[in-house]
Amino acid sequence: MAKLVERDGIDAWFDLDPAALLGAEADAYEKATDVMDVWFDSGVVHHCVPQMRTDVTAPSDLYLEGSDQHRAGSTPRSSPRWPCTAAPPIEPC
């Protein structure tokens, strides 16, 4: 898929015939086109993970991300948890 995006651009996924990747098995799958925003995805982690794992508590003492996530600041990542809990996702300093 990465090579297709490099060759055909960012909309390559939407233009792709699933049979090009899956061959005869393509009919057994449904192609999704509702891509989740990665900033929303990383933001809801603050809410979801502590509810699924007893060894993780909220709010977090520390939040680490990959080096490619610094451009948006912390607001998009921290905002989704606030409406769910009325509490900040990270412990204040």
SENUFI-622874 format. One record per atom (N, C-alpha, C): atom name; x, y, z; residue in three letters. Coordinates in steps of 0.02 Angstrom, whole numbers, plus 32768, in hexadecimal, padded with zeros to 4 digits. Layout:
+------+------+------+------+------+
! site !    X !    Y !    Z ! code !
+------+------+------+------+------+
!   CA !    X !    Y !    Z !  Ala !
...
+------+------+------+------+------+
END
This chain:
+------+------+------+------+------+
! site !    X !    Y !    Z ! code !
+------+------+------+------+------+
!    N ! 8029 ! 7FC5 ! 8000 !  Met !
!   CA ! 8000 ! 8000 ! 8000 !  Met !
!    C ! 802B ! 803E ! 8000 !  Met !
!    N ! 8063 ! 803D ! 8025 !  Ala !
!   CA ! 808F ! 8077 ! 8027 !  Ala !
!    C ! 80AA ! 8087 ! 7FE2 !  Ala !
!    N ! 80BB ! 8055 ! 7FBB !  Lys !
!   CA ! 80D4 ! 8061 ! 7F77 !  Lys !
!    C ! 809E ! 807E ! 7F4A !  Lys !
!    N ! 8060 ! 8068 ! 7F55 !  Leu !
!   CA ! 8028 ! 8084 ! 7F2D !  Leu !
!    C ! 801D ! 80CD ! 7F3E !  Leu !
!    N ! 8021 ! 80DF ! 7F7E !  Val !
!   CA ! 8019 ! 8125 ! 7F92 !  Val !
!    C ! 8052 ! 814F ! 7F76 !  Val !
!    N ! 808E ! 8134 ! 7F78 !  Glu !
!   CA ! 80C7 ! 8158 ! 7F5D !  Glu !
!    C ! 80BE ! 8164 ! 7F12 !  Glu !
!    N ! 80A5 ! 8132 ! 7EEF !  Arg !
!   CA ! 809D ! 8137 ! 7EA7 !  Arg !
!    C ! 8060 ! 815F ! 7E92 !  Arg !
!    N ! 8027 ! 8152 ! 7EB4 !  Asp !
!   CA ! 7FE7 ! 816E ! 7E9D !  Asp !
!    C ! 7FCC ! 81A7 ! 7EC8 !  Asp !
!    N ! 7FED ! 81B5 ! 7F01 !  Gly !
!   CA ! 7FD5 ! 81EB ! 7F2B !  Gly !
!    C ! 7FAB ! 81D3 ! 7F66 !  Gly !
!    N ! 7F98 ! 8201 ! 7F90 !  Ile !
!   CA ! 7F77 ! 81F1 ! 7FCF !  Ile !
!    C ! 7F33 ! 81D0 ! 7FC6 !  Ile !
!    N ! 7F12 ! 81DC ! 7F8F !  Asp !
!   CA ! 7ED1 ! 81BD ! 7F84 !  Asp !
!    C ! 7ED5 ! 8177 ! 7F65 !  Asp !
!    N ! 7F10 ! 815B ! 7F63 !  Ala !
!   CA ! 7F18 ! 8119 ! 7F45 !  Ala !
!    C ! 7EEB ! 80E5 ! 7F66 !  Ala !
!    N ! 7EE3 ! 80E8 ! 7FA6 !  Trp !
!   CA ! 7EB8 ! 80B7 ! 7FC9 !  Trp !
!    C ! 7E70 ! 80BB ! 7FB0 !  Trp !
!    N ! 7E57 ! 80F8 ! 7FA8 !  Phe !
!   CA ! 7E12 ! 8101 ! 7F94 !  Phe !
!    C ! 7E06 ! 80EB ! 7F4C !  Phe !
!    N ! 7E39 ! 80F1 ! 7F22 !  Asp !
!   CA ! 7E34 ! 80DE ! 7EDC !  Asp !
!    C ! 7E43 ! 8094 ! 7ED0 !  Asp !
!    N ! 7E5C ! 8072 ! 7F01 !  Leu !
!   CA ! 7E74 ! 802E ! 7EFA !  Leu !
!    C ! 7E3C ! 7FFB ! 7EF5 !  Leu !
!    N ! 7E42 ! 7FCE ! 7EC5 !  Asp !
!   CA ! 7E16 ! 7F94 ! 7EC0 !  Asp !
!    C ! 7E31 ! 7F60 ! 7EF2 !  Asp !
!    N ! 7E0A ! 7F4A ! 7F23 !  Pro !
!   CA ! 7E23 ! 7F1B ! 7F54 !  Pro !
!    C ! 7E42 ! 7EDC ! 7F36 !  Pro !
!    N ! 7E2B ! 7EC8 ! 7EFC !  Ala !
!   CA ! 7E48 ! 7E8C ! 7EDC !  Ala !
!    C ! 7E91 ! 7E97 ! 7ECA !  Ala !
!    N ! 7EA6 ! 7ED5 ! 7EC2 !  Ala !
!   CA ! 7EEC ! 7EE2 ! 7EB2 !  Ala !
!    C ! 7F1A ! 7ECD ! 7EEC !  Ala !
!    N ! 7F01 ! 7ED0 ! 7F2A !  Leu !
!   CA ! 7F28 ! 7EBB ! 7F64 !  Leu !
!    C ! 7F18 ! 7E73 ! 7F79 !  Leu !
!    N ! 7ED9 ! 7E60 ! 7F75 !  Leu !
!   CA ! 7EC3 ! 7E21 ! 7F91 !  Leu !
!    C ! 7EB5 ! 7DEA ! 7F5F !  Leu !
!    N ! 7EB5 ! 7DFB ! 7F20 !  Gly !
!   CA ! 7EA9 ! 7DC9 ! 7EEC !  Gly !
!    C ! 7E63 ! 7DAB ! 7EF3 !  Gly !
!    N ! 7E5F ! 7D69 ! 7EEC !  Ala !
!   CA ! 7E1F ! 7D46 ! 7EED !  Ala !
!    C ! 7DFC ! 7D4A ! 7F31 !  Ala !
!    N ! 7E20 ! 7D5B ! 7F66 !  Glu !
!   CA ! 7E02 ! 7D5F ! 7FA9 !  Glu !
!    C ! 7DE1 ! 7DA3 ! 7FB6 !  Glu !
!    N ! 7DE4 ! 7DD1 ! 7F87 !  Ala !
!   CA ! 7DCA ! 7E14 ! 7F92 !  Ala !
!    C ! 7D80 ! 7E15 ! 7FA5 !  Ala !
!    N ! 7D58 ! 7DE8 ! 7F8B !  Asp !
!   CA ! 7D11 ! 7DE8 ! 7F9A !  Asp !
!    C ! 7D03 ! 7DD4 ! 7FE3 !  Asp !
!    N ! 7D32 ! 7DB8 ! 8005 !  Ala !
!   CA ! 7D29 ! 7DA4 ! 804B !  Ala !
!    C ! 7D35 ! 7DDF ! 807B !  Ala !
!    N ! 7D49 ! 7E18 ! 8061 !  Tyr !
!   CA ! 7D59 ! 7E52 ! 808B !  Tyr !
!    C ! 7D30 ! 7E8E ! 8075 !  Tyr !
!    N ! 7D28 ! 7EBE ! 80A3 !  Glu !
!   CA ! 7D07 ! 7EFD ! 8094 !  Glu !
!    C ! 7D3B ! 7F35 ! 809A !  Glu !
!    N ! 7D41 ! 7F5C ! 8066 !  Lys !
!   CA ! 7D71 ! 7F94 ! 8066 !  Lys !
!    C ! 7D55 ! 7FCE ! 808F !  Lys !
!    N ! 7D7A ! 7FE3 ! 80C1 !  Ala !
!   CA ! 7D65 ! 801C ! 80EB !  Ala !
!    C ! 7D81 ! 805D ! 80CF !  Ala !
!    N ! 7D59 ! 8090 ! 80D0 !  Thr !
!   CA ! 7D70 ! 80D1 ! 80B9 !  Thr !
!    C ! 7D66 ! 8107 ! 80EE !  Thr !
!    N ! 7D50 ! 80F3 ! 8129 !  Asp !
!   CA ! 7D48 ! 8123 ! 8160 !  Asp !
!    C ! 7D85 ! 8120 ! 818E !  Asp !
!    N ! 7DB9 ! 8141 ! 8179 !  Val !
!   CA ! 7DF9 ! 813F ! 819C !  Val !
!    C ! 7DF5 ! 816A ! 81DC !  Val !
!    N ! 7E09 ! 814C ! 8215 !  Met !
!   CA ! 7E09 ! 8172 ! 8254 !  Met !
!    C ! 7E43 ! 81A2 ! 8257 !  Met !
!    N ! 7E37 ! 81DC ! 826F !  Asp !
!   CA ! 7E6B ! 820E ! 8278 !  Asp !
!    C ! 7E9D ! 81F6 ! 82AD !  Asp !
!    N ! 7EDC ! 81F6 ! 829D !  Val !
!   CA ! 7F0E ! 81DC ! 82CC !  Val !
!    C ! 7F14 ! 8205 ! 830C !  Val !
!    N ! 7F06 ! 8247 ! 8308 !  Trp !
!   CA ! 7F09 ! 826F ! 8345 !  Trp !
!    C ! 7ED0 ! 825E ! 8374 !  Trp !
!    N ! 7E95 ! 8251 ! 8358 !  Phe !
!   CA ! 7E5D ! 823C ! 8382 !  Phe !
!    C ! 7E6C ! 81F8 ! 83A0 !  Phe !
!    N ! 7E87 ! 81CC ! 8378 !  Asp !
!   CA ! 7E98 ! 8188 ! 838F !  Asp !
!    C ! 7EC9 ! 818B ! 83CA !  Asp !
!    N ! 7EFD ! 81B4 ! 83C5 !  Ser !
!   CA ! 7F2D ! 81B8 ! 83FC !  Ser !
!    C ! 7F10 ! 81DC ! 8438 !  Ser !
!    N ! 7EDE ! 8207 ! 842C !  Gly !
!   CA ! 7EBE ! 822B ! 8463 !  Gly !
!    C ! 7E91 ! 81FE ! 848D !  Gly !
!    N ! 7E6E ! 81D0 ! 846E !  Val !
!   CA ! 7E41 ! 81A6 ! 8494 !  Val !
!    C ! 7E66 ! 816F ! 84B9 !  Val !
!    N ! 7EA5 ! 8166 ! 84AA !  Val !
!   CA ! 7ECE ! 8135 ! 84CF !  Val !
!    C ! 7ECE ! 8146 ! 851A !  Val !
!    N ! 7ED0 ! 8187 ! 852A !  His !
!   CA ! 7ECF ! 819D ! 8570 !  His !
!    C ! 7E91 ! 8184 ! 8594 !  His !
!    N ! 7E5B ! 817D ! 8570 !  His !
!   CA ! 7E1C ! 8168 ! 858E !  His !
!    C ! 7E14 ! 811B ! 858C !  His !
!    N ! 7E25 ! 80FD ! 8554 !  Cys !
!   CA ! 7E16 ! 80B6 ! 8549 !  Cys !
!    C ! 7E46 ! 8087 ! 856D !  Cys !
!    N ! 7E86 ! 8093 ! 856A !  Val !
!   CA ! 7EB6 ! 8064 ! 8586 !  Val !
!    C ! 7EAD ! 805A ! 85D1 !  Val !
!    N ! 7EA6 ! 808F ! 85F9 !  Pro !
!   CA ! 7E9C ! 8084 ! 8641 !  Pro !
!    C ! 7E5C ! 805D ! 8652 !  Pro !
!    N ! 7E2B ! 8060 ! 8626 !  Gln !
!   CA ! 7DEE ! 803A ! 8632 !  Gln !
!    C ! 7DF6 ! 7FF0 ! 8620 !  Gln !
!    N ! 7E26 ! 7FE1 ! 85F4 !  Met !
!   CA ! 7E30 ! 7F9B ! 85DF !  Met !
!    C ! 7E67 ! 7F78 ! 8606 !  Met !
!    N ! 7E95 ! 7F9F ! 8624 !  Arg !
!   CA ! 7ECF ! 7F81 ! 8646 !  Arg !
!    C ! 7ED3 ! 7F9B ! 868E !  Arg !
!    N ! 7ED4 ! 7F6E ! 86BC !  Thr !
!   CA ! 7ED7 ! 7F81 ! 8703 !  Thr !
!    C ! 7F1B ! 7F9C ! 8718 !  Thr !
!    N ! 7F4F ! 7F8E ! 86F1 !  Asp !
!   CA ! 7F92 ! 7FA6 ! 8702 !  Asp !
!    C ! 7FA0 ! 7FEC ! 86E7 !  Asp !
!    N ! 7F70 ! 800B ! 86C6 !  Val !
!   CA ! 7F77 ! 804F ! 86AB !  Val !
!    C ! 7F43 ! 807B ! 86CD !  Val !
!    N ! 7F58 ! 80B2 ! 86E9 !  Thr !
!   CA ! 7F2A ! 80DF ! 870B !  Thr !
!    C ! 7F24 ! 8121 ! 86E6 !  Thr !
!    N ! 7EEF ! 8145 ! 86F5 !  Ala !
!   CA ! 7EE5 ! 8187 ! 86D8 !  Ala !
!    C ! 7EDA ! 81B9 ! 8711 !  Ala !
!    N ! 7EF1 ! 81F6 ! 870B !  Pro !
!   CA ! 7F16 ! 8210 ! 86D2 !  Pro !
!    C ! 7F5D ! 81F6 ! 86CF !  Pro !
!    N ! 7F7A ! 81FB ! 8695 !  Ser !
!   CA ! 7FBF ! 81E4 ! 868A !  Ser !
!    C ! 7FF1 ! 8213 ! 86AB !  Ser !
!    N ! 8029 ! 81F6 ! 86C0 !  Asp !
!   CA ! 8060 ! 821F ! 86D9 !  Asp !
!    C ! 808D ! 8235 ! 86A0 !  Asp !
!    N ! 808D ! 820F ! 8669 !  Leu !
!   CA ! 80B9 ! 821B ! 8631 !  Leu !
!    C ! 8097 ! 8204 ! 85F2 !  Leu !
!    N ! 80A1 ! 8229 ! 85BC !  Tyr !
!   CA ! 8085 ! 8218 ! 857C !  Tyr !
!    C ! 80BB ! 821D ! 8547 !  Tyr !
!    N ! 80CB ! 81E7 ! 8525 !  Leu !
!   CA ! 80FF ! 81E6 ! 84F3 !  Leu !
!    C ! 80E1 ! 81D7 ! 84AE !  Leu !
!    N ! 80FD ! 81F7 ! 847B !  Glu !
!   CA ! 80E7 ! 81EB ! 8437 !  Glu !
!    C ! 8123 ! 81E7 ! 8409 !  Glu !
!    N ! 8117 ! 81D0 ! 83CD !  Gly !
!   CA ! 814B ! 81CF ! 839A !  Gly !
!    C ! 815E ! 8215 ! 8385 !  Gly !
!    N ! 8198 ! 821C ! 8368 !  Ser !
!   CA ! 81B1 ! 825F ! 8356 !  Ser !
!    C ! 8188 ! 8280 ! 831F !  Ser !
!    N ! 815E ! 825B ! 82FC !  Asp !
!   CA ! 8136 ! 8279 ! 82C7 !  Asp !
!    C ! 80F6 ! 8299 ! 82E2 !  Asp !
!    N ! 80E8 ! 8295 ! 8322 !  Gln !
!   CA ! 80A9 ! 82AE ! 833E !  Gln !
!    C ! 80AF ! 82F3 ! 835E !  Gln !
!    N ! 80EA ! 8311 ! 835E !  His !
!   CA ! 80F4 ! 8350 ! 8381 !  His !
!    C ! 80D4 ! 838C ! 835F !  His !
!    N ! 80C4 ! 8387 ! 8320 !  Arg !
!   CA ! 80AC ! 83C1 ! 82FA !  Arg !
!    C ! 8069 ! 83DD ! 8312 !  Arg !
!    N ! 803E ! 83B3 ! 832D !  Ala !
!   CA ! 7FFB ! 83CA ! 833F !  Ala !
!    C ! 7FF5 ! 83E2 ! 8387 !  Ala !
!    N ! 8029 ! 83DC ! 83AE !  Gly !
!   CA ! 8024 ! 83ED ! 83F4 !  Gly !
!    C ! 7FFC ! 83B9 ! 8419 !  Gly !
!    N ! 7FED ! 83C5 ! 8458 !  Ser !
!   CA ! 7FCB ! 8391 ! 847F !  Ser !
!    C ! 7F80 ! 8398 ! 847E !  Ser !
!    N ! 7F65 ! 83CF ! 8467 !  Thr !
!   CA ! 7F1C ! 83DA ! 846C !  Thr !
!    C ! 7EF3 ! 83A5 ! 8448 !  Thr !
!    N ! 7F00 ! 8394 ! 8409 !  Pro !
!   CA ! 7ED6 ! 8362 ! 83E8 !  Pro !
!    C ! 7ED9 ! 831E ! 840B !  Pro !
!    N ! 7F12 ! 830E ! 8427 !  Arg !
!   CA ! 7F19 ! 82CC ! 8447 !  Arg !
!    C ! 7EF9 ! 82CA ! 848C !  Arg !
!    N ! 7EF7 ! 8302 ! 84AE !  Ser !
!   CA ! 7EDC ! 8301 ! 84F2 !  Ser !
!    C ! 7E92 ! 8312 ! 84F5 !  Ser !
!    N ! 7E78 ! 8334 ! 84C3 !  Ser !
!   CA ! 7E33 ! 834B ! 84C5 !  Ser !
!    C ! 7DFE ! 8314 ! 84C7 !  Ser !
!    N ! 7E03 ! 82DC ! 84A3 !  Pro !
!   CA ! 7DCD ! 82AB ! 84A3 !  Pro !
!    C ! 7DBB ! 828E ! 84E7 !  Pro !
!    N ! 7DEA ! 828B ! 8515 !  Arg !
!   CA ! 7DDB ! 826D ! 8556 !  Arg !
!    C ! 7DB2 ! 829C ! 8583 !  Arg !
!    N ! 7DB9 ! 82DC ! 857C !  Trp !
!   CA ! 7D98 ! 830C ! 85A8 !  Trp !
!    C ! 7D4C ! 8305 ! 85A9 !  Trp !
!    N ! 7D2B ! 8300 ! 8570 !  Pro !
!   CA ! 7CE1 ! 82F9 ! 8573 !  Pro !
!    C ! 7CCB ! 82B7 ! 8593 !  Pro !
!    N ! 7CF4 ! 8285 ! 8590 !  Cys !
!   CA ! 7CE2 ! 8243 ! 85AD !  Cys !
!    C ! 7CEA ! 8241 ! 85F8 !  Cys !
!    N ! 7D1A ! 8266 ! 8613 !  Thr !
!   CA ! 7D29 ! 825F ! 865A !  Thr !
!    C ! 7D29 ! 82A1 ! 8681 !  Thr !
!    N ! 7D27 ! 82D9 ! 865E !  Ala !
!   CA ! 7D2D ! 831B ! 867D !  Ala !
!    C ! 7D6E ! 8322 ! 86A5 !  Ala !
!    N ! 7DA1 ! 82FD ! 8690 !  Ala !
!   CA ! 7DE2 ! 8300 ! 86B1 !  Ala !
!    C ! 7E18 ! 8303 ! 867C !  Ala !
!    N ! 7E4F ! 8326 ! 868C !  Pro !
!   CA ! 7E87 ! 8329 ! 865C !  Pro !
!    C ! 7EA6 ! 82E5 ! 8652 !  Pro !
!    N ! 7EC0 ! 82D7 ! 8616 !  Pro !
!   CA ! 7EDE ! 8295 ! 8609 !  Pro !
!    C ! 7F23 ! 828C ! 8627 !  Pro !
!    N ! 7F45 ! 82C3 ! 8637 !  Ile !
!   CA ! 7F89 ! 82BF ! 8652 !  Ile !
!    C ! 7F8A ! 82E3 ! 8695 !  Ile !
!    N ! 7FAD ! 82C6 ! 86C5 !  Glu !
!   CA ! 7FB2 ! 82E3 ! 8708 !  Glu !
!    C ! 7FD6 ! 8327 ! 8703 !  Glu !
!    N ! 7FB9 ! 835D ! 8721 !  Pro !
!   CA ! 7FD9 ! 839E ! 871E !  Pro !
!    C ! 801E ! 839D ! 8741 !  Pro !
!    N ! 804B ! 83C5 ! 8727 !  Cys !
!   CA ! 808F ! 83C8 ! 8744 !  Cys !
!    C ! 808F ! 83ED ! 8786 !  Cys !
+------+------+------+------+------+
END
